[in-house]
Amino acid sequence: MNTEPLNIVGVAGPVVVATKAIWGHPAVTVGGVPAQRTGRNYALPTVDGGVVQATVRNVLADPYPTVEVNGVRHRTGPAMPVFLRILVMLPILLFTVGGILGALVGALGVAANLAVARTRMATAVKALAMVGVGVGTVIVWLVIAVVLNAALS
């Protein structure tokens, strides 16, 4: 997923962050040119020909990363209400009753909810979709558990 172009004062072009669905480091481009990765940071070219260090931070329940440059955090997407952040993480609770199988299905549900959170739907529609994903993960978990139980008996 690519974020919207982000204009940061002093940086030589719009910054775009491309995040992976679940694993991996994000890719950062400035004006369409990939930024060099320096350890945990990125070297962003500045308008005066130098570079400035930037850190990209991902929070699990937030679908949009933040870019920190010179101690100032810049959001790459709109802020998400707290109740949507709770709904994003709700499917992972399957691990409490479903063990490793519940955790795996729950993690897929969280990934699906993050995809829903990135869409441009209205907040109420996102909430309903996330509840639907949560119900769907429980149904998938139950079906897999019943099939495995029948196969092993």
C-alpha positions as a Markdown table, in Angstrom:
| # | Residue | x | y | z |
|---|---|---|---|---|
| 1 | Met | 0.0 | 0.0 | 0.0 |
| 2 | Asn | 1.3 | 3.4 | -0.9 |
| 3 | Thr | 0.5 | 6.4 | 1.2 |
| 4 | Glu | -0.5 | 9.8 | -0.3 |
| 5 | Pro | 2.4 | 12.1 | -1.2 |
| 6 | Leu | 3.6 | 13.9 | 1.9 |
| 7 | Asn | 5.3 | 17.3 | 1.6 |
| 8 | Ile | 7.8 | 17.9 | 4.3 |
| 9 | Val | 9.6 | 21.3 | 4.6 |
| 10 | Gly | 13.2 | 21.1 | 3.4 |
| 11 | Val | 12.8 | 17.7 | 1.7 |
| 12 | Ala | 13.4 | 17.7 | -2.0 |
| 13 | Gly | 10.1 | 16.3 | -3.1 |
| 14 | Pro | 7.0 | 14.6 | -1.9 |
| 15 | Val | 7.6 | 11.6 | 0.4 |
| 16 | Val | 5.7 | 8.4 | -0.3 |
| 17 | Val | 5.8 | 5.4 | 2.0 |
| 18 | Ala | 5.0 | 1.9 | 0.6 |
| 19 | Thr | 4.2 | -0.5 | 3.3 |
| 20 | Lys | 4.1 | -4.3 | 3.1 |
| 21 | Ala | 0.9 | -6.1 | 4.0 |
| 22 | Ile | 2.3 | -7.8 | 7.1 |
| 23 | Trp | 6.1 | -8.2 | 7.1 |
| 24 | Gly | 9.1 | -6.3 | 5.9 |
| 25 | His | 10.5 | -2.8 | 6.0 |
| 26 | Pro | 8.5 | 0.0 | 4.3 |
| 27 | Ala | 10.0 | 1.5 | 1.1 |
| 28 | Val | 10.3 | 5.3 | 1.1 |
| 29 | Thr | 10.6 | 7.4 | -2.1 |
| 30 | Val | 11.2 | 11.1 | -2.4 |
| 31 | Gly | 9.9 | 12.6 | -5.7 |
| 32 | Gly | 9.7 | 9.1 | -7.1 |
| 33 | Val | 13.3 | 8.2 | -6.3 |
| 34 | Pro | 13.9 | 5.5 | -3.6 |
| 35 | Ala | 15.5 | 6.9 | -0.4 |
| 36 | Gln | 18.6 | 5.2 | 0.9 |
| 37 | Arg | 18.1 | 3.0 | 4.0 |
| 38 | Thr | 20.7 | 3.7 | 6.7 |
| 39 | Gly | 20.1 | 1.1 | 9.4 |
| 40 | Arg | 16.6 | 1.8 | 10.9 |
| 41 | Asn | 16.4 | 5.2 | 9.2 |
| 42 | Tyr | 16.1 | 6.6 | 5.7 |
| 43 | Ala | 18.3 | 9.3 | 4.2 |
| 44 | Leu | 16.0 | 11.8 | 2.5 |
| 45 | Pro | 17.5 | 14.3 | 0.1 |
| 46 | Thr | 17.0 | 18.0 | 1.0 |
| 47 | Val | 16.4 | 21.0 | -1.3 |
| 48 | Asp | 20.0 | 22.3 | -0.5 |
| 49 | Gly | 21.6 | 19.0 | -1.7 |
| 50 | Gly | 22.2 | 17.4 | 1.7 |
| 51 | Val | 20.3 | 14.7 | 3.4 |
| 52 | Val | 18.1 | 14.5 | 6.5 |
| 53 | Gln | 17.5 | 11.3 | 8.5 |
| 54 | Ala | 13.9 | 10.1 | 8.8 |
| 55 | Thr | 12.4 | 7.3 | 10.8 |
| 56 | Val | 9.2 | 5.4 | 9.7 |
| 57 | Arg | 7.2 | 4.1 | 12.5 |
| 58 | Asn | 4.4 | 1.5 | 12.2 |
| 59 | Val | 1.9 | 0.9 | 15.0 |
| 60 | Leu | 0.1 | -2.4 | 14.9 |
| 61 | Ala | -3.5 | -1.0 | 15.2 |
| 62 | Asp | -2.9 | 2.0 | 12.9 |
| 63 | Pro | -3.0 | 1.4 | 9.2 |
| 64 | Tyr | -0.9 | 4.5 | 8.4 |
| 65 | Pro | 2.8 | 4.8 | 9.4 |
| 66 | Thr | 4.3 | 8.1 | 10.6 |
| 67 | Val | 7.5 | 9.7 | 9.2 |
| 68 | Glu | 9.6 | 11.4 | 11.8 |
| 69 | Val | 12.0 | 14.1 | 10.5 |
| 70 | Asn | 14.0 | 16.3 | 12.9 |
| 71 | Gly | 11.8 | 15.2 | 15.8 |
| 72 | Val | 8.6 | 16.2 | 14.0 |
| 73 | Arg | 6.1 | 13.4 | 13.3 |
| 74 | His | 4.2 | 13.5 | 10.0 |
| 75 | Arg | 1.1 | 11.3 | 9.6 |
| 76 | Thr | 0.9 | 9.6 | 6.2 |
| 77 | Gly | -2.9 | 9.1 | 6.5 |
| 78 | Pro | -5.9 | 10.3 | 8.4 |
| 79 | Ala | -6.2 | 9.6 | 12.2 |
| 80 | Met | -8.3 | 6.6 | 13.0 |
| 81 | Pro | -10.8 | 6.8 | 15.9 |
| 82 | Val | -10.0 | 4.7 | 19.0 |
| 83 | Phe | -13.1 | 2.4 | 18.6 |
| 84 | Leu | -11.9 | 1.5 | 15.0 |
| 85 | Arg | -8.4 | 0.6 | 16.4 |
| 86 | Ile | -10.1 | -1.7 | 18.9 |
| 87 | Leu | -12.2 | -3.3 | 16.1 |
| 88 | Val | -9.0 | -3.8 | 14.1 |
| 89 | Met | -7.5 | -5.9 | 16.9 |
| 90 | Leu | -10.6 | -7.8 | 17.9 |
| 91 | Pro | -10.1 | -10.9 | 15.8 |
| 92 | Ile | -6.8 | -11.7 | 17.6 |
| 93 | Leu | -8.8 | -12.5 | 20.7 |
| 94 | Leu | -9.5 | -15.9 | 19.1 |
| 95 | Phe | -6.2 | -17.1 | 20.5 |
| 96 | Thr | -7.8 | -17.1 | 24.0 |
| 97 | Val | -10.3 | -19.8 | 23.0 |
| 98 | Gly | -8.7 | -21.3 | 19.8 |
| 99 | Gly | -5.1 | -21.8 | 20.7 |
| 100 | Ile | -2.6 | -21.6 | 17.8 |
| 101 | Leu | -5.3 | -22.2 | 15.2 |
| 102 | Gly | -7.4 | -19.3 | 16.7 |
| 103 | Ala | -4.3 | -17.1 | 16.7 |
| 104 | Leu | -3.5 | -17.8 | 13.1 |
| 105 | Val | -7.1 | -17.2 | 11.9 |
| 106 | Gly | -7.3 | -14.1 | 14.2 |
| 107 | Ala | -4.1 | -12.7 | 12.7 |
| 108 | Leu | -5.6 | -13.0 | 9.2 |
| 109 | Gly | -8.7 | -11.2 | 10.5 |
| 110 | Val | -6.5 | -8.4 | 11.9 |
| 111 | Ala | -4.8 | -8.1 | 8.5 |
| 112 | Ala | -8.2 | -8.0 | 6.8 |
| 113 | Asn | -9.4 | -5.3 | 9.2 |
| 114 | Leu | -6.2 | -3.2 | 8.5 |
| 115 | Ala | -7.1 | -3.4 | 4.8 |
| 116 | Val | -10.6 | -2.3 | 5.5 |
| 117 | Ala | -9.2 | 0.6 | 7.7 |
| 118 | Arg | -7.1 | 1.8 | 4.7 |
| 119 | Thr | -10.2 | 2.2 | 2.5 |
| 120 | Arg | -12.0 | 5.5 | 1.9 |
| 121 | Met | -15.3 | 4.3 | 3.3 |
| 122 | Ala | -17.2 | 6.2 | 5.9 |
| 123 | Thr | -16.3 | 5.4 | 9.5 |
| 124 | Ala | -19.7 | 3.7 | 10.2 |
| 125 | Val | -19.3 | 1.5 | 7.1 |
| 126 | Lys | -15.7 | 0.6 | 8.1 |
| 127 | Ala | -17.0 | -0.3 | 11.6 |
| 128 | Leu | -19.7 | -2.6 | 10.1 |
| 129 | Ala | -17.2 | -4.2 | 7.8 |
| 130 | Met | -14.7 | -4.8 | 10.6 |
| 131 | Val | -17.5 | -6.4 | 12.7 |
| 132 | Gly | -18.3 | -8.6 | 9.7 |
| 133 | Val | -14.6 | -9.6 | 9.4 |
| 134 | Gly | -14.7 | -10.5 | 13.1 |
| 135 | Val | -17.7 | -12.7 | 12.7 |
| 136 | Gly | -16.2 | -14.2 | 9.6 |
| 137 | Thr | -13.0 | -15.1 | 11.4 |
| 138 | Val | -15.0 | -16.9 | 14.2 |
| 139 | Ile | -17.0 | -18.8 | 11.5 |
| 140 | Val | -13.8 | -19.8 | 9.6 |
| 141 | Trp | -12.2 | -20.8 | 12.9 |
| 142 | Leu | -15.2 | -23.0 | 13.8 |
| 143 | Val | -15.3 | -24.6 | 10.4 |
| 144 | Ile | -11.6 | -25.4 | 10.5 |
| 145 | Ala | -11.8 | -26.7 | 14.1 |
| 146 | Val | -14.8 | -29.0 | 13.2 |
| 147 | Val | -13.1 | -30.3 | 10.1 |
| 148 | Leu | -9.9 | -31.0 | 12.0 |
| 149 | Asn | -11.7 | -32.6 | 14.8 |
| 150 | Ala | -13.7 | -34.9 | 12.5 |
| 151 | Ala | -10.5 | -35.8 | 10.5 |
| 152 | Leu | -8.6 | -36.7 | 13.7 |
| 153 | Ser | -11.4 | -38.7 | 15.3 |
